[in-house]
């Protein structure tokens, strides 16, 4: 069963591409027709591609991996941030800091700096500083929070990127490509799909289109997280029962060892008789 259907996508305006003169010929396989100078995306292919991407994201979530959501364009920022928060995934909606993936250790240092400032505030060190120093540190903390607060829990490189508008987020896509991190993206008719591992042909400008696809993918992630939780609960339950089960065979084994010793004793006597 598909996660979305043709009618839902149609109602959200997912089928509207860009003007014909702005198109990228590499998107031809995903274009259904041209109408009034605008390319219309083949929604049957979009349905298939959403299902494919959703399954990949579900498996990653089930395996405890992180998917980084990237969308800095105005109409996508809030939608993507809310969806990513709902499934506890890192996201970038302010500005893509150059080297966020390729220079990840430096980014982690900046996040640690933010955590250090938080510690200073909580243990009272911050209050002992001069007014000017406090002001400088507060500004630095606010800047770090704005750009990196949403990836504070990302302790290692993400397993995949989900991108809205690959033209705008070209730097993020390039860094992911360089590190062989899979990219899942909403790709409009004006974009190059060859740099994307999992292409979702869709209108990446309309808020309704962005919302429908992002929410659908986040539902799949949530399913993966739920399955992971169930598996963990089963493992914990099995671990609690295991000691009792292991102890029982141990008790049974003791009499068998004793029985073996009794059997061995008479077997030695005929050997002595033969020797005599």
C-alpha positions as CSV (number, residue, x, y, z in Angstrom):
1,X,0.0,0.0,0.0
2,X,1.3,3.4,-1.0
3,X,2.0,6.0,1.7
4,X,0.4,8.7,-0.5
5,X,-1.9,8.7,-3.4
6,X,-2.2,10.5,-6.7
7,X,-5.2,12.6,-5.5
8,X,-3.4,13.8,-2.3
9,X,-0.4,14.9,-4.3
10,X,-2.6,16.6,-6.9
11,X,-4.5,18.6,-4.2
12,X,-1.2,19.7,-2.7
13,X,0.0,21.0,-6.0
14,X,3.0,18.6,-6.1
15,X,2.6,18.3,-9.9
16,X,3.5,21.9,-10.7
17,X,7.0,22.2,-12.1
18,X,8.8,25.3,-13.4
19,X,8.5,27.3,-16.6
20,X,9.5,25.3,-19.7
21,X,12.4,27.6,-20.5
22,X,13.9,27.0,-17.0
23,X,13.8,23.2,-17.1
24,X,16.7,20.8,-16.8
25,X,16.6,18.2,-19.6
26,X,17.8,15.5,-17.1
27,X,14.4,15.8,-15.4
28,X,12.7,14.6,-18.6
29,X,11.9,11.1,-17.3
30,X,9.8,12.6,-14.5
31,X,7.8,15.2,-16.6
32,X,4.4,14.2,-17.7
33,X,3.5,17.1,-20.1
34,X,3.8,20.8,-20.7
35,X,0.7,23.0,-20.0
36,X,0.6,26.8,-20.5
37,X,4.4,27.0,-20.7
38,X,4.8,25.1,-17.3
39,X,6.1,21.5,-17.0
40,X,3.7,19.1,-15.2
41,X,5.4,16.4,-13.1
42,X,4.3,12.8,-13.4
43,X,2.7,12.1,-10.0
44,X,2.5,8.3,-10.6
45,X,6.3,8.4,-10.5
46,X,6.3,10.7,-7.5
47,X,4.2,8.2,-5.5
48,X,6.7,5.4,-6.3
49,X,9.7,7.5,-5.3
50,X,8.1,8.7,-2.0
51,X,7.5,5.1,-1.1
52,X,11.1,4.2,-1.9
53,X,12.5,7.1,0.1
54,X,10.2,6.4,3.0
55,X,11.3,2.8,3.2
56,X,15.0,3.8,3.2
57,X,14.4,6.4,6.0
58,X,12.3,3.9,8.0
59,X,15.1,1.3,8.0
60,X,17.7,3.9,9.0
61,X,15.6,5.1,11.9
62,X,15.0,1.4,12.9
63,X,18.8,0.9,13.0
64,X,19.3,4.0,15.2
65,X,20.8,6.2,12.5
66,X,20.3,9.9,12.1
67,X,19.0,11.7,9.0
68,X,19.9,15.4,8.6
69,X,17.0,17.6,7.3
70,X,18.1,20.6,5.2
71,X,15.8,23.4,4.1
72,X,16.8,27.1,4.4
73,X,14.2,28.6,2.0
74,X,11.6,30.7,3.6
75,X,8.5,28.6,2.9
76,X,10.1,25.3,3.9
77,X,12.0,26.4,7.1
78,X,9.3,26.1,9.7
79,X,7.6,23.0,8.1
80,X,10.9,21.0,8.0
81,X,12.0,22.1,11.5
82,X,8.7,21.0,13.1
83,X,8.7,17.7,11.2
84,X,12.3,17.0,12.2
85,X,11.7,17.8,15.8
86,X,8.7,15.5,15.9
87,X,10.9,12.5,15.1
88,X,14.0,13.8,17.0
89,X,16.2,14.2,13.9
90,X,18.8,17.0,13.4
91,X,18.0,19.8,11.0
92,X,19.5,22.9,9.4
93,X,17.0,25.7,8.5
94,X,19.0,28.8,9.1
95,X,22.2,28.7,7.1
96,X,24.4,25.9,5.8
97,X,27.7,26.4,7.5
98,X,30.5,25.6,5.0
99,X,32.2,22.3,6.0
100,X,29.3,21.2,8.2
101,X,30.0,17.6,6.9
102,X,33.5,17.8,5.4
103,X,34.9,19.6,8.4
104,X,32.7,18.0,11.0
105,X,35.2,18.0,13.9
106,X,35.4,21.8,13.8
107,X,31.6,22.0,13.9
108,X,31.6,19.6,16.9
109,X,34.1,22.0,18.6
110,X,31.7,24.9,18.1
111,X,28.8,22.8,19.6
112,X,31.0,21.9,22.6
113,X,31.8,25.6,23.0
114,X,28.0,26.2,23.3
115,X,27.7,23.5,25.9
116,X,30.6,25.0,27.9
117,X,28.8,28.3,28.0
118,X,25.6,26.6,29.2
119,X,27.7,24.9,32.0
120,X,29.1,28.3,33.0
121,X,25.6,29.7,33.3
122,X,24.3,26.8,35.3
123,X,27.2,26.6,37.8
124,X,27.3,30.4,38.4
125,X,30.7,31.1,36.8
126,X,29.0,33.3,34.2
127,X,27.7,35.7,36.9
128,X,31.2,36.3,38.2
129,X,32.4,37.7,34.9
130,X,32.6,41.4,34.0
131,X,29.5,42.9,32.4
132,X,31.2,43.4,29.0
133,X,32.5,39.7,29.0
134,X,29.0,38.5,29.8
135,X,27.5,40.5,26.9
136,X,30.1,39.1,24.5
137,X,29.6,35.5,25.6
138,X,25.8,35.9,25.4
139,X,26.0,37.1,21.8
140,X,28.3,34.3,20.9
141,X,25.9,31.8,22.5
142,X,22.9,33.2,20.6
143,X,24.8,33.0,17.3
144,X,25.9,29.4,17.9
145,X,22.4,28.5,19.0
146,X,20.9,30.0,15.8
147,X,23.2,28.2,13.5
148,X,24.1,25.0,15.3
149,X,21.5,24.5,18.1
150,X,19.4,22.1,15.9
151,X,22.4,19.8,15.3
152,X,23.7,19.8,19.0
153,X,22.8,16.1,19.4
154,X,24.5,15.1,16.1
155,X,27.6,13.4,17.5
156,X,28.7,11.7,14.3
157,X,28.1,12.3,10.6
158,X,24.5,11.6,9.5
159,X,23.6,8.5,7.6
160,X,21.6,10.5,5.1
161,X,20.4,14.0,4.1
162,X,16.9,15.0,3.3
163,X,16.9,18.2,1.2
164,X,14.2,20.6,0.0
165,X,15.4,22.5,-3.1
166,X,18.7,21.0,-4.3
167,X,19.7,24.2,-6.1
168,X,19.5,26.3,-3.0
169,X,21.2,23.6,-0.9
170,X,23.9,22.8,-3.5
171,X,26.7,23.1,-0.9
172,X,25.0,20.6,1.4
173,X,24.5,18.2,-1.5
174,X,28.2,18.5,-2.7
175,X,29.5,17.8,0.8
176,X,27.3,14.8,1.1
177,X,28.4,13.5,-2.3
178,X,32.0,14.0,-1.4
179,X,31.6,11.8,1.7
180,X,29.3,9.3,0.0
181,X,26.4,10.2,2.3
182,X,23.1,9.3,0.5
183,X,20.9,12.3,-0.4
184,X,17.1,12.0,-0.5
185,X,15.6,15.2,-2.0
186,X,12.5,16.9,-3.4
187,X,13.7,17.7,-7.0
188,X,11.9,20.2,-9.2
189,X,11.9,20.4,-13.0
190,X,14.7,23.0,-13.0
191,X,17.1,20.9,-11.0
192,X,19.8,18.3,-11.8
193,X,18.8,14.9,-10.4
194,X,22.1,13.2,-11.1
195,X,23.7,14.2,-7.8
196,X,20.7,12.9,-5.8
197,X,20.6,9.2,-4.7
198,X,16.8,9.1,-4.0
199,X,14.9,11.6,-6.3
200,X,11.4,12.7,-5.3
201,X,10.1,14.6,-8.3
202,X,8.0,17.4,-6.8
203,X,7.2,21.0,-6.5
204,X,9.7,22.3,-4.0
205,X,8.2,25.9,-3.8
206,X,4.7,25.3,-2.5
207,X,4.3,25.0,1.2
208,X,1.5,22.4,0.8
209,X,3.7,20.2,-1.4
210,X,6.7,20.5,1.0
211,X,4.5,19.8,4.0
212,X,2.8,16.7,2.5
213,X,6.0,15.0,1.4
214,X,8.0,15.9,4.6
215,X,5.2,14.7,6.9
216,X,4.8,11.4,4.9
217,X,8.5,10.7,5.3
218,X,8.5,11.6,9.0
219,X,5.7,9.1,9.6
220,X,7.9,6.4,8.0
221,X,10.8,7.5,10.3
222,X,8.4,7.3,13.3
223,X,7.4,3.8,12.3
224,X,11.1,2.8,12.3
225,X,11.6,4.4,15.7
226,X,8.6,2.5,17.2
227,X,9.8,-0.8,15.8
228,X,13.3,-0.1,17.3
229,X,11.7,0.6,20.7
230,X,9.6,-2.6,20.5
231,X,12.7,-4.7,19.7
232,X,14.7,-3.1,22.6
233,X,11.8,-3.8,25.0
234,X,11.8,-7.5,23.8
235,X,15.5,-7.7,24.3
236,X,15.3,-6.2,27.8
237,X,12.6,-8.7,28.7
238,X,14.6,-11.6,27.3
239,X,17.7,-10.4,29.3
240,X,15.7,-10.4,32.5
241,X,14.4,-14.0,31.9
242,X,17.8,-15.3,30.8
243,X,19.6,-15.7,34.2
244,X,16.8,-17.9,35.6
245,X,16.8,-20.1,32.5
246,X,20.6,-20.5,32.5
247,X,20.7,-21.4,36.2
248,X,18.2,-24.3,35.8
249,X,20.4,-26.4,33.4
250,X,23.4,-25.8,35.6
251,X,21.7,-27.6,38.6
252,X,20.7,-30.5,36.3
253,X,24.3,-31.0,35.1
254,X,25.8,-31.5,38.6
255,X,24.2,-35.0,39.2
256,X,25.4,-36.1,35.7
257,X,29.0,-35.3,36.5
258,X,28.8,-37.3,39.8
259,X,27.1,-40.2,37.9
260,X,30.0,-40.3,35.4
261,X,32.6,-40.5,38.2
262,X,30.7,-43.6,39.8
263,X,30.8,-45.3,36.4
264,X,34.5,-44.6,35.9
265,X,35.5,-46.3,39.2
266,X,34.4,-49.9,38.5
267,X,35.8,-49.7,35.0
268,X,39.4,-49.4,36.4
269,X,39.2,-52.8,38.4
270,X,39.3,-55.2,35.4
271,X,42.4,-53.5,34.2
272,X,44.2,-54.3,37.5
273,X,43.1,-58.0,37.2
274,X,44.5,-58.3,33.7
275,X,47.8,-56.8,34.9
276,X,48.1,-59.5,37.6
